[in-house]
């Protein structure tokens, strides 16, 4: 190759491959973080649903007993 030509990392594509690997690592890290947040939010929704079902069961029980608040 002549002096001042295309750098070997550009010519062989290894520079682009390294950049792609770095981008993929960043994407995977951010994706894992997002997945963890979604799992936590899902469990929060489950907990709130349980609270609502307990409240509904209490209301039904009170209605069946004929209680007035």
C-alpha positions in Angstrom: 0.0 0.0 0.0 1.3 3.5 -0.7 2.1 6.0 2.0 -0.9 8.2 2.9 -3.4 5.7 1.6 -6.4 4.2 3.4 -5.7 3.1 7.0 -5.8 -0.7 7.5 -8.7 -0.4 9.9 -10.7 1.4 7.3 -9.6 -0.9 4.5 -10.3 -4.2 6.3 -13.4 -3.0 8.0 -12.0 -3.8 11.5 -12.6 -0.2 12.6 -16.3 -0.4 11.7 -16.5 -3.9 13.4 -15.0 -2.5 16.6 -17.5 0.5 16.5 -20.3 -1.9 15.9 -19.3 -4.1 18.9 -19.1 -1.0 21.1 -22.5 0.1 20.0 -24.0 -3.4 20.6 -22.5 -3.4 24.1 -24.1 0.0 24.9 -27.4 -1.2 23.5 -27.3 -4.4 25.5 -26.5 -2.5 28.7 -29.4 -0.1 28.1 -31.7 -2.9 27.2 -30.9 -4.8 30.4 -31.6 -1.7 32.4 -34.9 -1.1 30.7 -35.9 -4.8 31.2 -35.1 -4.5 34.9 -37.3 -1.4 35.2 -40.2 -3.1 33.3 -40.0 -6.1 35.6 -40.2 -3.8 38.7 -43.1 -1.9 37.2 -44.9 -5.2 36.5 -44.5 -6.3 40.1 -45.8 -3.0 41.2 -48.9 -3.5 39.0 -49.4 -7.0 40.5 -49.2 -5.6 44.0 -51.7 -2.8 43.3 -54.0 -5.4 41.6 -53.9 -7.5 44.8 -54.8 -4.5 46.9 -57.7 -3.7 44.7 -59.0 -7.3 44.8 -58.7 -7.3 48.6 -60.7 -4.1 48.7 -63.3 -5.5 46.4 -63.6 -8.7 48.5 -64.1 -6.6 51.6 -66.8 -4.5 49.9 -68.6 -7.7 48.8 -68.3 -9.2 52.2 -69.7 -6.0 53.9 -72.5 -5.9 51.4 -73.4 -9.6 52.1 -73.4 -8.8 55.8 -75.7 -5.9 55.3 -73.4 -3.5 57.0 -73.7 0.2 56.3 -70.8 2.6 56.9 
